[in-house]
Amino acid sequence: ATAQRPLADKPPSGPAAVMLWDTTRRLPVLALDFDAKNGHGPRAAASDAADSLRLLTDAGLHPVADRGPTGGWHVYARLPQPAAAWDVRQVAAALARRWTTLDPSPLLNVDHGCIRPPGAPHKAGGHQRLTTPLADAVAALTTTPDRHAWTTLRNRSGAAHTTTTP
């Protein structure tokens, strides 16, 4: 929290992350963090990320992906409208049950939930590299998805029928 500063025009010189939650404690962009650590490995993270891209697309969202130098993946999808924390918690729990490599913690912490964006330096060296073509990523993140996409994702993930946490 003491190192927070506004986004700048120039890329950061060291590892950096952006906050996911807005000032109203709502999530405007779903950001899924698939880790290649903790015994999972890059192949498992890639498989889970690919499945997430299919699920989010099938739900009506427009996902974007990047890959870290250690084999982890991030998948982002703009939401039709910012989602409340309790709603995000249910989705995070359902998705964490589906994908073993998913780290749901950024989706569970409205005060400090953040993620390293595409192009950001990685602490292990290298950068997050966008796997979605840049023009497609810009279009996906600037186009509002169908207004029912979040509800569809909640239903297809099983979140609409659960109150458990990850």
N, C-alpha and C positions, 0 to 999 in steps of 0.2 A: 504494500500500500504506500510506502514512503517513496517508492521509485516511480509512481504513476505520473504520467505527463500527457498532454494532448498529442494526438497524432500529428506528425510533421510531414512536409513534402518530401524530405530526404529519408531513405531507409535507415533504420537504426544500425549502429556500428557493432552492436553485440546482440546476444539473444534477447528477444522481446516477444511479448504477447499482447493481445487486445482483449478488453473486457467484452463478455458476451451479453451481459444484462444491461438494460437501459436504466435511467434514473428513476423510473416508476416500478422497478423490480420486475420487469417483463422481458421476455426473450424474443427479439425480432428475427434472429437468424439461428436456426438449429445448427449446432456444430458438434459433430461426432468425432471422437478421438480414439482411433484404433491403434493400440500399442503393440509393438513387436517385441516387447520385453516380457519379463515374468514368465518365461518358459513358452510363450506363444510362438514367437518367431515371425519373420517377415511374410512367409507364405500364408499363415493363418490371418494376419492383419490384412493382407491384400484380398483374401477370400471374403472376409467379413465386410470390408469396404465395398467390394464389388456387389455383394448382396444388398448392402445399404443403398447403393446407387439405384439398384433395381426397385427396391421397396419404395424409396422416396419418389422415384419417377412414376411408378404405378399409382401412387397416392395423389399425384397431380402436382408435386413440387418439382423444382428444377435444380437438382443437385450439382455441385462443383466439388472436385477432389484435388487434393495435393498429397505429395509423399515426402516424408522426411528422409534424411540421409541414413538413418538407422533402420529403415524399413517400416516405420509406422505411417499411418494414413490419417488424414482429416477429410471429412465430408461435410460440406456446408449446404444449407438450403434456406433461402429466404422464406419466411412464413407469411401467409396472407395478412395476418395482423399479429402483433406481439402477443405471446402466450404467457399466461400467469404461471408463477412458480409451482403451484400445486399441480397444475396440468402438465407442466414439463417434467416434474418429478415422476408422475405416473408413466409417461412415455419413456423416460430414461430407465425406469425399472423394467419395463417390458422389453426394451431394446437390449438392456444388459443381460437379460435371460436368453435372448436370441443369439447374441454375439459375445463369445468369451473374451475377445480382445478389446471390447469397448470399455473405455474408462469413462464412466458416467459423471465423475466428480465435477467437471466444468459446468454440467447441466444441473447440478444439485446445490451450487453455492452462488446465491444471488449477489453476495458482497465481493467475492474474489474469483468467480468463475471466469477463466480466460483461456485463450488458445493462441498458439503461434500461427500467424497467418501466412499465406503463400508469399515467398520471397524473404521471409524473416530468417536471420541467421539461427542456426541450431547450436546448442551448447556442445555437441559432439563434433562440430565442424560442418561446413556445408550449409545448405539452405533448404527450406521447404520449397519444393518444386511443384508447380501447378501441373496436373496431368490433364486437365480439361483445357482445350484451346482457349487462349486469352479472350478472344471475341465472344466465344460461347459463355465463358465465365462471367464476363461483364453483363451480357444479355440476361443470364440466369439470375444474377443478383440485383439487377435493376428492374426486372419485370415482376409485378405482383402475381403470385400464383392464384389459381382458382380459389375462391373463398371457402370452399369445402375441403381443401387439401389437408388441413390440419386434422379435421374430424375424421377424414378417411384414413390418415396415418394412425390416429389413435385407435380406430376400429381394427385396422389390419395388423397392428402390432400387438393387440390384446390389451392395450392400456385402458381402454374404456371400461374394461371389466375387472380392474384390479385396483387395490389401494396400497399394495405393498411397495417397499422401497428397495433399491438395489443393495 
